[in-house]
Amino acid sequence: MTDRSLLALEAKVFGRVQGVGFRYSARQRAVQLKLTGWVRNERDGSVTVHCEGPAGVLEEYLKWLDRGPPGAIVSRIDKRYLPARGTFRTFSIEY
């Protein structure tokens, strides 16, 4: 059963976000914030993130995604909030 206080954030991050350690840094920040889910590179050069946690923590993570790690240049984020699945135990990098 899913905890109603948890939400899921699906975000697609555009800009210079591949080849700059974005996935690794995104995972590290998510783990620090105790979020679960995954991050992966997309063929179009963007990075997609699915993470679950409390709404306020997701907002903090979204602010981090908007900056990214050093070397990243984020031009846009398409995002949506969904009910959390509650099926993730960790935050992983998908390939």
C-alpha positions as CSV (number, residue, x, y, z in Angstrom):
1,M,0.0,0.0,0.0
2,T,1.3,3.4,-0.9
3,D,1.8,6.1,1.7
4,R,-0.6,9.0,0.6
5,S,1.9,11.6,1.8
6,L,4.4,10.5,-0.8
7,L,4.4,11.7,-4.4
8,A,6.3,10.8,-7.5
9,L,8.2,13.3,-9.7
10,E,8.9,12.5,-13.3
11,A,11.3,15.1,-14.8
12,K,13.0,15.3,-18.2
13,V,16.0,17.5,-18.0
14,F,17.3,19.2,-21.2
15,G,20.5,21.1,-21.9
16,R,24.1,20.0,-21.5
17,V,23.3,17.2,-19.1
18,Q,25.1,14.2,-20.6
19,G,28.9,13.7,-20.3
20,V,29.0,15.9,-17.2
21,G,28.3,13.4,-14.4
22,F,24.7,14.4,-14.2
23,R,23.3,10.9,-13.5
24,Y,25.9,10.1,-10.8
25,S,25.4,13.5,-9.1
26,A,21.6,13.2,-9.4
27,R,21.7,9.8,-7.7
28,Q,24.0,11.1,-4.9
29,R,21.7,14.0,-4.2
30,A,18.6,11.8,-4.2
31,V,20.3,9.4,-1.8
32,Q,21.2,12.3,0.5
33,L,17.5,13.4,0.4
34,K,16.3,9.8,1.0
35,L,14.4,9.7,-2.3
36,T,13.8,6.4,-4.2
37,G,13.6,5.9,-7.9
38,W,16.0,6.1,-10.9
39,V,17.8,8.3,-13.4
40,R,18.8,7.5,-17.0
41,N,20.2,9.1,-20.1
42,E,17.9,9.4,-23.1
43,R,18.9,9.1,-26.8
44,D,17.8,12.7,-27.4
45,G,20.6,14.0,-25.1
46,S,18.2,14.6,-22.1
47,V,18.2,12.9,-18.7
48,T,15.0,11.4,-17.2
49,V,14.4,11.1,-13.5
50,H,11.6,9.3,-11.7
51,C,11.8,9.8,-7.9
52,E,9.5,9.4,-5.0
53,G,9.3,11.0,-1.6
54,P,7.6,13.8,0.4
55,A,6.4,16.8,-1.7
56,G,8.7,19.3,0.0
57,V,11.8,17.0,-0.5
58,L,10.8,16.6,-4.2
59,E,10.7,20.4,-4.6
60,E,14.2,20.6,-3.1
61,Y,15.4,17.9,-5.5
62,L,13.8,19.7,-8.4
63,K,15.7,22.9,-7.5
64,W,18.9,20.8,-7.5
65,L,18.0,19.3,-11.0
66,D,17.5,22.9,-12.3
67,R,21.2,23.6,-11.5
68,G,22.7,20.1,-11.9
69,P,26.4,19.4,-11.1
70,P,29.3,21.6,-12.2
71,G,29.6,21.5,-15.9
72,A,25.9,21.0,-16.6
73,I,23.8,23.7,-18.3
74,V,20.1,23.0,-17.7
75,S,18.0,24.8,-20.3
76,R,14.6,23.3,-19.5
77,I,12.8,20.7,-17.3
78,D,9.5,19.1,-18.2
79,K,8.0,17.7,-15.0
80,R,4.8,16.2,-13.7
81,Y,3.7,14.9,-10.3
82,L,2.0,11.5,-9.9
83,P,0.9,9.3,-7.1
84,A,3.9,7.4,-5.7
85,R,4.1,3.7,-6.6
86,G,5.9,2.8,-3.4
87,T,7.8,0.0,-5.1
88,F,11.3,1.4,-5.1
89,R,13.7,0.6,-2.3
90,T,16.7,2.6,-3.5
91,F,17.7,5.2,-6.1
92,S,19.5,3.7,-9.1
93,I,21.1,4.7,-12.3
94,E,19.4,2.9,-15.2
95,Y,21.2,2.1,-18.4
